[in-house]
Amino acid sequence: MRGWSSRAFLGKAAHLPACFRQADLSSLPAPRRLRRPRYNGAMLLSVPSSHRVLVNLWKPFLVLVGGLFVLRYLKRGLYRALVLLQRNSLFSAGTLHAIGRFVTVLLYVLLVLVVLRIAGFPVSGVLDTFTGFLAVLGVGMVAVWTILSNITATFFMLIWRPYQLGQHIEVLPDGIKGKVLDSNLMYTEVEESHGSTVLIPNNLFFQKYVRRLPLPVKSTVLLSAQLRAGVVGGEDEGGPLKPGPVARD
């Protein structure tokens, strides 16, 4: 069989129809550019779903541990401040303890909300529920305004200290006169001379005139002895201190 040369092939191809000699490439689709696949850590390492959950929880865990560590020192500073307020005789020990418990619970709730937010839980629904609860709790704008006014006045009273526990005051021009027994976030309890008790809203101390009467010398000495030794009474011969009766004005 005779071989084909290039010249003979070209001569034979010249007699072919044009459709065979030159292909129509316009109808063919454009060639696609092959992209090099990109690999990341998730494709290279097939981590189970349980392991991925553990990996996503390390940030909330660190925030929780750090928050508890910070809250520990905040609680110490809070109770030291409450002890100073008790020494200033503005609030009773029970009221200050309730304030400390309320602030502590509020700090823990804020920490839990922050941890849930970092973990990816929808915290907005919890906040909406809490806001709705407060709206239902406050019956009308007047009640809400009165509560907020008394609480705000209480915090200003912590700064200016218009009276002390055990001090006699007189609210003018209403003529309410008596001895301060206790004070909380809403009211100040005053005992009048005939034995009845009057609850005065704290915001009235910024709207009325308040006359402060000085503490008797005997009461001042007894109060100092209570703060220093924790007991009231004298020292017997050769014996320890014994509690004695507290003098009332």
PyMOL commands that set and color helices and strands:
alter all, ss='L'
color gray80, all
select helices_A, chain A and resi 6-14+18-21+41-44+49-56+58-87+93-119+124-137+140-160+202-206+217-229
alter helices_A, ss='H'
color red, helices_A
select strands_A, chain A and resi 168-172+176-183+187-191+197-201+209-212
alter strands_A, ss='S'
color yellow, strands_A
deselect
rebuild
show_as cartoon
